[in-house]
Amino acid sequence: MFLKDRKTGDLVRILDLNGLFDPLQECVTGRDQAGEEEQDPLPYAKEQLVFPSDEPLPRCWMHVNYRQASTVAPSADRTP
């Protein structure tokens, strides 16, 4: 799977998909795709990775308590 490094804009081939999907891991191993030769594997913080379309990674890949919203959405007014 390819993701993009927010800082450089380079594509990164993710080598550890299980680590990517595990919300307990903050870093994943990947190879930067810049240049003609394949680069050495490096750890990448999930926070610095996005999809190539610039969409953020899913919350369930990043946060253990992803079901708990950081802000509570207002409920619709219910008049009896």
N, C-alpha and C positions, 0 to 999 in steps of 0.2 A: 504494500500500500504506500502511496506517495502522499506526503503532507508538505506544507510550505512553512519555512522558518519566517516568522513575522519580521524579525530584525533585518535579515538579508534578502528575503524574497526568493531564496533558493529552494528548490525541491529537495526533500529528504525522503529517502527510501527507508521505511520503518522495518527493522529486522525482527523486532520482538512484538508481535501483534498481541500476544497474551498480556504483556506488560502495558500495552496501549489501552486495552479494554479494562484493566484492573485499576479501580479508583484508589487503591492503596499505594500504588506506585506513582511517584512524582516525576520520574524520568523514564525515558525509553531509549533503546539503542537504535541508531540509524546511521545511514551513510549520506552525506551531502552529495548531491548530483551536479554540483558546479564543476566545470572543467571537463577535460576529455578522459581523464583516468579516474577509475573508481577510487573514492576517498576511503580512508580508514574509518571503521565504526567509532562513533562518538556518542556519549549520552546527551540527550536533548530533554530539557524540561518541557513537560506537556503544555505548560502555560505559554511557551513561545511558539507552539505549533498551531496551525490552522489548516483547513482544507484548501486545496489549490484555488477554490472560488472565494477565499477569504472568510468563509463561514467558520465560526468557532467550533471546537470539538464538543461533542455532547456532554452535558453535565454528568451523566452516569459514568463516563470515562474518567472524570476529573475529581469528583467529590463523593465520598462514601455516603453521606446523607443527602444525596441528590434529590430525594423526594420532598425534603423540607425546603420550601421556597424561602429565599432570604427576605422577601417581602410578601406579605399576605395580600392576595388580591381581594378587593372589596366585593362583598356579596351583594346580590341584587336586593333592593328594598322589598321587604315582604310586609304588606299591610294585611292584618287579619280581617 
